[in-house]
Amino acid sequence: MDRLSRIAWLYIGAAVAAAVIVVVKGPYAGLDWGQIGVLGLLLVACESSATLLNARNLAWSANTMASLAAVVLCGPVGAALVSCGTLLGIRRGPSIVQRMFNTAMYVLSAYLAGRAFLAFGGHVGTPGQSSFPGLIGPFAAAAVVHVAVNFLLLHGVFWLTREPGDASVRGGLDFKLWLTDLGYGAFGVLIAALWSVLGPFTPVLVLIPVFVARWAVAQFAAQQRAYEATVSALCQAVETKDFYTRGHSERVSRGAVMIASEIGMRPERVGAIRYAGMLHDVGKLGVPTSVLQKRGSLTDDEYAAVQLHPMRGLDMVREIGFLDEALAGIMHHHERIDGKGYPMGLAGDEIPEFARVLGVADAFDAMTSDRSYRGARPIPEAIAELRKWAGKQFDPAFVDAFVAAIERDGWTAPEPAPAGEPLRTIESL
Amino acid sequence: MAGRWYEPRGLPRHALDSGHWLLVAFAGLLLIWSVAATAVTGVHNVDAALAFGALIAFGELLRLNLPGDREAAPIATAGAMAYALVLRIGSEPARTWPSQVVAVTALAMLIGALPHLAVGRPAKLTAMSARLVAVACAAAAFRPLANAGLIGSRWWTQLPVMLGVIAVAWFLESVVTALIRTDALRARFSVALGDELRVQFPIAAATGASALLIAFAAEVMGLAAVLVFAAPLLVTQVALRRYAGIRATYLQTVRALARVTEIGGYVETGHSARVSRLAVAIGRELGMPEAALLELEYAALMHDIGQLSLRDPVPGGATVLVARDEQRRIAEYGAEVIQQARVLDSVADIVRRQSDPCRPDGRSQPPPLSSRIIRAANAYDDLVGSSTDSSRAAEAVARLRLDTAAEYDPQVVDALGNLVSPAA
């Protein structure tokens, strides 16, 4: 958010102005300020424990819980006041403008949720035994409105401040996230319901499961990062065997992700193809180094050994449970559209989609990097080559997508290999 | 037979384990007694029994696998605990007898386990029994007090008692589970209990708090509390499940990728898997806690990664036969690779020190226990391989014992000896 367009400024300004009007206008009559204070503290606690999501500038917190409780206990204006606590959240990251916008967003969501609660016949105040189950309907309406307003406002600001070609905008605003948000919203009605029995002790009890869930989500994210780093480190270890292919897996993985995002694959599949790219050549480890680096043409036996590598790779990663689609990609990444590839000689649509994507990225990286028997080709030449073989070796749709992505985002070709760099062997370590 | 640790999944399992059956039989008796007692007294508040029963069955259906071959059913446990602790449902005081709480919980758990059985996932009777025992303990302690009206009428008198009951029940469940695991895994009880408490703590906290929430909410909301409450804990459960899932995938992936050395012809097929199983068994025998065992397993799986730096594989992959300096270079390079993963620094350290002799020449610290274990397990596997010949196993142990003083840790070799040729 370094440079905002005028329209983005207008949008944010309008949201903040609307929020200020809601808060200032009141009416304040009949509000229990002690209750608002406790709920405000709860909201600050939630906001302070926000987790960063993988997408750009997107963090998620359990604020919905506190503001929906306030909707029931204090009404629309009270809920709006409680949501002002967003401004006080103790966390690093958001700039002043972001904080302002987030606060305005929560104030508006809470206020409109409060109006929806009233419109559906809900009564503001501490619920007693007679309020249930009649309260559930209006509360559900309020929760849906809260999540929807939040979603729309956030989507708007993302759309207005997006950088060209930023695919994470769509990926970040994940549907599941809003479902999770609704789930946390349901805590709101528990807080409201328990207020008459447990009083201000309620938030303490409610926060425990929430913090456990946050803990699990944080552990999940950490484990996922660890996972990625480990797979990539092991792939690099495999590549040390052949200096010329160093970084190849990483680049093929990047290229495959570019194609996959360009054609609008779902985020889970993009994630899977990233791993497929990293792992697509592990089977090469079974091919003798002398064959991989041979200058000149291969004998039949040597060629057979090379052709075996997708299957050997498959053998190895087969046990990794989640990789189903990636497995097909690894196994078939040397198939050709015209059926002249290996190991199965599949043609056209028989070749799994992942394999066709990997094939394009793999060939492109092979052309643009040095090999023991030839130097790297410039990118335009490699693109021309991809185009030339589209429909014979490659899937034309993926070639087009790849070329479009490269022309927009560029491509970092590997550093040329220094002449005479020896292999890292036990003697030279 | 060469040893128990050759069993397919790595963990020794005794099909007819006495502790396990004792627990299951006890739970079965509880079920029979509680159902009979409830039949005699009649069911108090049928609606509540059905509502809580439905929640418990639903929670049992959504049970969760946790790291370390554990199982939890947070929603079921929270529902059952809430049923044991509830004081009023709407305006009506809850006067449920402990036997009814146990009967509803046990039957609901069985119903929830049925769909799993139908798709061929057998119930983990031990875990279910331990959960039932914990609930029974809570109900037996709390219900008579509550039914006699001795808990007071305000939350500051009720809450401490409920918290105490939940804490005791959780501790009891952990003790029971740890006893069973001690028996089944040849672990030490104190270590197993520590692991159990550590792993279960976050879940127990969430479950306990949710049980309290629902018990109090039932007073205001009536049985709607059961419905509304299910959604939030579901969120916690989803997060936990994703976490447990990626942890399992991580281990699977390291297991698979550690085989690069086999595919490349550097080591004999199955070597990494065997060494890691043996190393974990030794570590457990020596009383290592679970977190350390996990690191040991990773390190053992990847202990030969450094061989990828060799242009030509060592004949047969037997690093025990190559010179000390080369062993050290391989270990060093392996550690470098693992360090690149940034998150496994202690694993990298274990791999780096694996080639150091147990008793160093006075200049440096002795290698960590995990490194000493891998060193012995690796040497043993290089000598024995996949053979299941018991005389060969005994010979290999004898050879390691001869070297003991300088090369291998005597304590580790003793543990290894116990594992591969248990004293008759």
Contacts between the chains, C-beta under 8 A, distances in Angstrom:
chain1	res1	chain2	res2	distance
A	127	B	220	6.4
A	127	B	221	7.8
A	128	B	220	6.8
A	129	B	90	5.8
A	129	B	91	5.9
A	129	B	219	7.7
A	129	B	220	5.8
A	129	B	221	8.0
A	129	B	222	7.2
A	131	B	220	7.7
A	131	B	221	8.0
A	132	B	220	6.9
A	132	B	221	4.1
A	132	B	222	5.8
A	132	B	224	4.7
A	132	B	225	8.0
A	133	B	221	7.4
A	133	B	222	7.5
A	133	B	224	4.3
A	136	B	224	6.5
A	136	B	227	8.0
A	136	B	228	6.9
A	180	B	235	5.9
A	180	B	238	7.4
A	182	B	231	7.9
A	183	B	231	5.3
A	183	B	232	6.1
A	183	B	234	6.2
A	183	B	235	3.9
A	184	B	232	6.8
A	184	B	235	6.1
A	186	B	228	6.0
A	186	B	231	4.1
A	186	B	232	5.1
A	187	B	232	4.8
A	189	B	228	5.7
A	190	B	213	5.8
A	190	B	217	5.9
A	190	B	225	8.0
A	190	B	228	6.4
A	190	B	229	6.6
A	190	B	232	6.9
A	193	B	217	5.2
A	193	B	220	4.8
A	193	B	221	5.1
A	193	B	225	7.3
A	193	B	228	7.7
A	194	B	213	6.8
A	194	B	216	5.5
A	194	B	217	5.7
A	194	B	220	6.9
A	196	B	220	5.8
A	197	B	155	6.1
A	197	B	216	4.9
A	197	B	217	7.8
A	197	B	219	5.5
A	197	B	220	5.9
A	198	B	155	5.0
A	198	B	159	7.8
A	198	B	216	5.8
A	199	B	155	7.2
A	201	B	155	6.6
A	201	B	159	7.5
A	205	B	209	5.4
A	205	B	212	5.8
A	205	B	213	5.6
A	206	B	209	7.7
A	206	B	213	6.7
A	208	B	205	5.5
A	208	B	206	6.3
A	208	B	208	7.8
A	208	B	209	3.7
A	209	B	205	7.9
A	209	B	206	4.2
A	209	B	209	5.4
A	209	B	210	5.3
A	209	B	213	7.9
A	209	B	232	6.5
A	209	B	233	6.2
A	209	B	236	5.1
A	210	B	232	8.0
A	210	B	236	7.8
A	212	B	202	4.9
A	212	B	203	7.2
A	212	B	205	5.9
A	212	B	206	3.8
A	212	B	236	5.7
A	212	B	240	7.9
A	213	B	206	7.3
A	213	B	235	5.6
A	213	B	236	4.2
A	213	B	239	4.5
A	213	B	240	7.7
A	214	B	239	7.9
A	215	B	202	5.8
A	216	B	202	7.2
A	216	B	236	7.1
A	216	B	239	3.8
A	216	B	240	4.7
A	216	B	242	7.4
A	216	B	243	4.6
A	217	B	239	4.9
A	217	B	242	7.8
A	217	B	243	7.7
A	219	B	243	4.9
A	220	B	239	6.8
A	220	B	242	5.0
A	220	B	243	4.3
A	220	B	246	5.9
A	222	B	343	7.9
A	223	B	243	6.7
A	223	B	246	4.7
A	223	B	247	5.8
A	223	B	250	6.2
A	224	B	246	5.7
A	225	B	343	7.2
A	226	B	250	6.8
A	226	B	341	7.2
A	226	B	342	8.0
A	226	B	343	3.9
A	226	B	344	7.5
A	227	B	246	6.4
A	227	B	249	7.0
A	227	B	250	5.1
A	227	B	253	6.8
A	229	B	340	7.6
A	229	B	341	4.5
A	229	B	342	5.0
A	229	B	343	5.8
A	230	B	250	7.3
A	230	B	253	7.2
A	230	B	254	6.6
A	230	B	257	7.9
A	230	B	341	4.2
A	230	B	343	7.0
A	230	B	344	6.8
A	231	B	253	6.4
A	231	B	257	7.1
A	232	B	340	7.8
A	232	B	341	7.7
A	233	B	337	5.9
A	233	B	338	6.8
A	233	B	340	3.9
A	233	B	341	4.0
A	233	B	342	8.0
A	234	B	257	4.6
A	234	B	260	6.9
A	234	B	305	7.5
A	234	B	337	7.2
A	234	B	341	7.7
A	236	B	337	7.3
A	236	B	340	6.4
A	237	B	260	7.3
A	237	B	305	5.9
A	237	B	308	5.2
A	237	B	337	4.2
A	238	B	260	5.7
A	238	B	308	6.7
A	240	B	308	6.2
A	240	B	309	6.3
A	241	B	264	7.6
A	241	B	308	6.3
A	282	B	257	7.5
A	282	B	260	6.4
A	282	B	263	7.4
A	283	B	263	7.0
A	285	B	260	5.5
A	285	B	263	5.2
A	285	B	264	4.1
A	285	B	308	7.7
A	286	B	263	4.8
A	286	B	264	6.2
A	286	B	265	7.1
A	289	B	311	6.5
A	312	B	263	5.7
A	315	B	263	7.2
A	316	B	256	5.9
A	316	B	257	7.3
A	316	B	259	5.4
A	316	B	260	6.9
A	316	B	263	5.5
A	317	B	256	5.4
A	317	B	257	7.6
A	318	B	256	7.6
A	319	B	252	6.2
A	319	B	255	6.7
A	319	B	256	4.7
A	320	B	249	6.9
A	320	B	252	5.3
A	320	B	253	5.0
A	320	B	256	5.0
A	321	B	248	7.8
A	321	B	249	6.3
A	321	B	252	5.8
A	322	B	249	5.5
A	423	B	311	6.2
A	424	B	309	5.7
A	425	B	309	6.9
A	425	B	310	6.8
A	425	B	311	4.4
A	426	B	309	6.3
A	426	B	310	5.2
A	426	B	311	7.2
A	426	B	326	6.2
A	426	B	329	5.9
A	426	B	330	7.5
A	429	B	309	6.3
A	429	B	329	5.3
A	429	B	332	7.8
A	429	B	333	6.4
